[in-house]
Amino acid sequence: MAFESFGDWIRHLEEAGELRRIREPVATELEITAIADREMKRPGGGQALLFEKPTVNGVVTPFPVAINTLGSWSRMARSMGSDSVDAVAAELGALVKAKPPSDLREALRLLSLGLDLRFARPRTVSRGACQDIVHRFDAPATRTEPWPAAPVITENSPTPSIASPTLLNLPILHCWPLDGGRFLTLPCVVTQDPDTGDRNLGMYRVQIYDDRTTGLHWQLQKVAARHGRRYYETGRRMPVAIFLGGDPVFPFAATAPLPDGLDEFLLAGYLRKKSIELVKCVTNDLQVPANADFVIEGYVDPKEPLRDEGPFGDHTGYYTLPEPYPVFHITAITHRHDAVYPATIVGRPPMEDFYIGAASVKLFLPIFRMNFPEIVDIALPAEGVFHNLVVVSIRKTYPMQAYKVMHGLWGMGQMMFTKYIIVVDAGVNVHNTSEVLFHLCANTDPERDSEFARGPADVLDHATSEIAVGSKLGIDATKKLPGEGFRRPWPPLIRMDPAVEDRLRSLGKL
């Protein structure tokens, strides 16, 4: 299902009973975070929230703020037009496993799969709703009609208008008390490889410095940082575009673990079953979705010194401290007439980002299995804040197989940041932390079944002795086989006879 604006997505959530409106004024400074944090920690992720009258420095803005819109399994599935994320994963898995057809019936089945791919490739259009209102910082603002009294998704009387949108009067959140300022928390950042022309869509937090400059927190292992290094080598200005809103699959695609060089808009088009329409920015040549709600255009000047960015209350549950990052100079802000400002917050889990990350694992599990057919399931527990802890179950058939899987996963994309990998047998439910801990404690000898390795670390990890470099621990919690240093009989796990349970159940005693 394709959504043509973030407002369209909000209306869908409201009709489904997934949205709660907050009609009284609420400050973008800390107050929205306090409310959203409590909501996100409710069982199942709580509801999506729409703040109809967010205030910036005490002044109500005309743009409502939507938050926690992807913060449950139901909402993640709805954003992909499905009843469940598992169903989307199964569909994608069938696609990647497609083999040459052996007969006409098989050919027709593969054709039906391939028809979905006709939606994957984005197409360019001449104009889009994201440029209904254009404010260039080298020219007066231009509008196709007067500023709307209020976005159509609200039910209240007209809200105050602002003369021109800037980084200082948009409802950008100051999330946590010790944050270095306001941050865009759900930005889709578009960059382009200057050599190949390959586009990348990533998500990196953006700190507001003033009305025309921000910090860009793209970590050194990210694709945008690699693009940036090439511009720094040539000394040319690097064009950058940030968009917010539009179809809710955009934030998911921006955070998905796609291989470098594979366009994230292909994944977004596939998931929404409709091609992404892209429009050229008004002050650079990058393209952004025509149905986005906000677009912030500009450049990074490689001749300019880096500037401290942070602190920021991060998904680790701790503040990341200031570090130097590139400065982004704003050349234009454009937006829809009925724009809704999308936001999220991160912090001590569980938060909205848990569902986004966990959905990525579900969708890309078939890709992992292409490299590791023994993998049954993978879980990233919320307490591990994405990279810190991964639990993987395998069908073990030979000695040391768990170590093969550990090292393979550490070599796959952002899995390189994983500090702890626990490997368990196929029958263990990796999503049940209690069950995992039982097998971890029961099936391991710490010295024999553990292995330390060194490698890249998440720059957000405050516990490493050096930034971006750290150690990792792999634990083999599977049943041990001959050849793994285990010379005793392995005892059976205690289980009741199924026939006894069935008989008691039929008598109503179970």
C-alpha positions, 0 to 999 in steps of 0.5 A: 500500500502506497501512502502519498504523504505523511498526513495520508499515513496519519489518517490511516493510523487514526482510522485503524485506532492506532493514533492518539491526538494531543490537542493542547499545546506541548513544547518541542523542548523536552515535553514531547519527549517526556510524553513519547518516551512513556508511550513507547514503553507501553506494552506492544509499543503504545500508540502513535501520537499526533501533537496538533499544537507543538510550540517552539520557544512558546510559539505554536507552529502550523506544523503538527508533530507525529511520533511513534508512528512505526513503534509497534509490529502492527504499525510496521506491517501497515507501513508496508501494506501488509498484515504482518512483517513476517508475510513481507519477509516471506514474500521477499524470501521467495523472490531472492530464492527464485530459480530458472523455471522448469516448466510453464507453470513455474514460469507463470509463478515467477512472472507473478513475482517479477510483476511486483518488481515493476514498481521498484525502479523510481521515476523522475517527475518535473514537480512534486508536492514537496515543493508547494512552498519554496524558501530559498536562502538566496531569494525571497520565499515563493508560494503557489497559494497563501500559507494554509491555516492548518494542515488538513489532518487536524480538527482545530481552528486555524493555527498561527502561521510563520513568515518563512520556514527556517531551522529555528521555527520548524517544530524540531525537537530538543529531546533530552536535557543535556542535548547540545540543542535541537536535532532532526531525529527522523531525517532521510539523507540523500548523498551521491558518489561523485565517481559512480553517481550511485545514490545513497539514502541514509539516516544520520542525526542532524544537530541544528546550529542556527537558522542555516547550518547544522551538523551531520553525524554520519559515522566514518563507516557509513556510506555518506561518509565515504561519499564525503571523503571523495569530495574532501579529496577533490575539494569540491562542495558536496551536495546534500539533501534531507527530506522528512515525511512522505511514505512511511517506508522511507525511514525504514529503507534509509535504515535497512542494511542494504549493500553499498551501491544498491539504491534504497529507493528500489527497496522502498518502491518494492515495499509500497508496490508503487514506483517512487516519484523523484523530483530534482531539488531547487538548489542542487541536482540531487533528487528527493521523493516528490511526496515528501513533507519537508526537504532541506537542501544544501551542501558541505564545504570540504574546505571548512573545518569540522565542528563539534556535534553533540551531546545527544541522548542516543539509542544506547541509553547514554549521551554520546559526547561531542565529536567533530563532524561536517557542517551542512549549509542550508540553501533552501527549505521546501515543504507541502501545504499540508506538511506534517513533521515526523519525529522520533526519539531514542534513548533507553530501550524499548523505543520506536527504533526497536521495531524498525531494526527488528523488522530489518532483521526479519526482512533480511533473514532470507538474505542471511540464509543464502550465505548461512543456510544453517541459520534458523532465526536471528534476534536483536533484543531491545536491551542490546540497542541494535548492535550490542547483542545478537542471538542466532539459532542454527541447525548444527551438523558439524563441529565448530559450526557456531564459530563459522556463523559468528565470524561470518556475521561479523563480516556482514555490513553493520553486523561488524558492530555487534559486541556479543553473539550468542549461538544456540540450537535450532529448537531455542526461541531466540526471541525469548530472552529467558529461554536463551539465558537458560541455554547459555548458562546450561550449555557452556563452559566459559573458557571452552565456548567463548572467543574474543575478537577485535574489529570495528566498533560503533562510534556511539559505544562509549565503553570502548577504549578507543573510538570506533575500535573494540573487542567482540565476544562470541559464545557457543551455547549449542549442544557440543559435538565430538571434536569440540573438546567435549569428551562426556555424554551430552545429557537429554533435556527434561521433557514430559512424554507428549502422550501423557500430556495429550491424555491429560489434556483430553481429560481436562486436567491440563 
